[in-house]
Amino acid sequence: MAPATASQKQSIAQFVALTDCTDAAAAKFLRSAQWNIDRAVDNYFTSRWNTGDDKITAALNKIFDKYRDDTQKEAAVISIEGAMQFLSDINVQLDEVTCLGIMELCKCPTMGEFPQEGFVTGWKEAKCDTIPKMAEHANQLRATIPTDKDLFRRVYCHTFPISRMAGQRNLPYDLAAEQWRLLFTADRGGVPWSTETTPWLEWWLEFLEERGKKAVSKDLWQQLELFMRKTREDESFGWWSADAAWPGTLDDFVGWVQGKRAQGNAMEH
């Protein structure tokens, strides 16, 4: 192989400065790119990314295999027993919102079941390829979910489909109430739904119980999170309008709250 010319040596030096690689690696990529330094640098970083991606995927598949259910022949999944062990290993409790955050990250189709594709893709996007990194990411979720509105809404909305019974479109009241108590209280990592004068969550559940504990639709579930935000910002309903596109159940709840408040004022007098 002919020795590098002066201009080629200069290109090698530039390449090394840009990539922090060895002279030999620089020369290899430059030669393959006909000494076009921009193309050579692009090829170098693309090569590194693909190699790293393959290693991360392999590491995540190995972790997945540690917890997967070998009895599931048709699809590769981590089912409930393996999921409980996995969550325990990354220091996540089953009765905290962070658990729902992990399931949203991995796009779990049902409660406590991790599909391989969702597991690998989710953790790859989070840049976590070891159990300690996953535990640290869980800590970050624990701190961020209550304060990041977009993240909380993603977790909240994902909770509906994974909580439904198989084949059911709506969520039974008892299951919905259980999840609302988790998501709308601060002690387990949720957003507390209460204001200075109104115990909103308690009143919401009381209202639904009085109406016969009807099953909860997806629309009502999703709109309630927006309604919760509004009531936390302004508990006097200054933002509410009967002409707005809220579900009828929430319209009725507004009237119920107003009546309850009026009754309370009357009792004080």
Buried (B, 14 or more C-beta within 10 A) or exposed (E): EEEBEEEBEEBBEBBBEBBEBEEEBBBBBBEEBEBEBEBBBEBBEEEEEEEEEEEBBEBBBEBBEEBBBEEEEEEBBBBEEBBBEBBEBBBBEEEBBBBBBBBBBBBBEBBBBBBBEBBBBBBBEBEBBEBEBBBBBBBEBBEBBBEEEEBBBBBBBBBBBBBBEEEEEBBBBEBBBBBBBBBBBEEBBBBBBBBEEBEBBEBBBEBBEEEEBEBBBBEBBBBBBEBBBBBBEEBEEEEBEEEEEBBEBBBEBBEBBEEBBEEEEEEEE
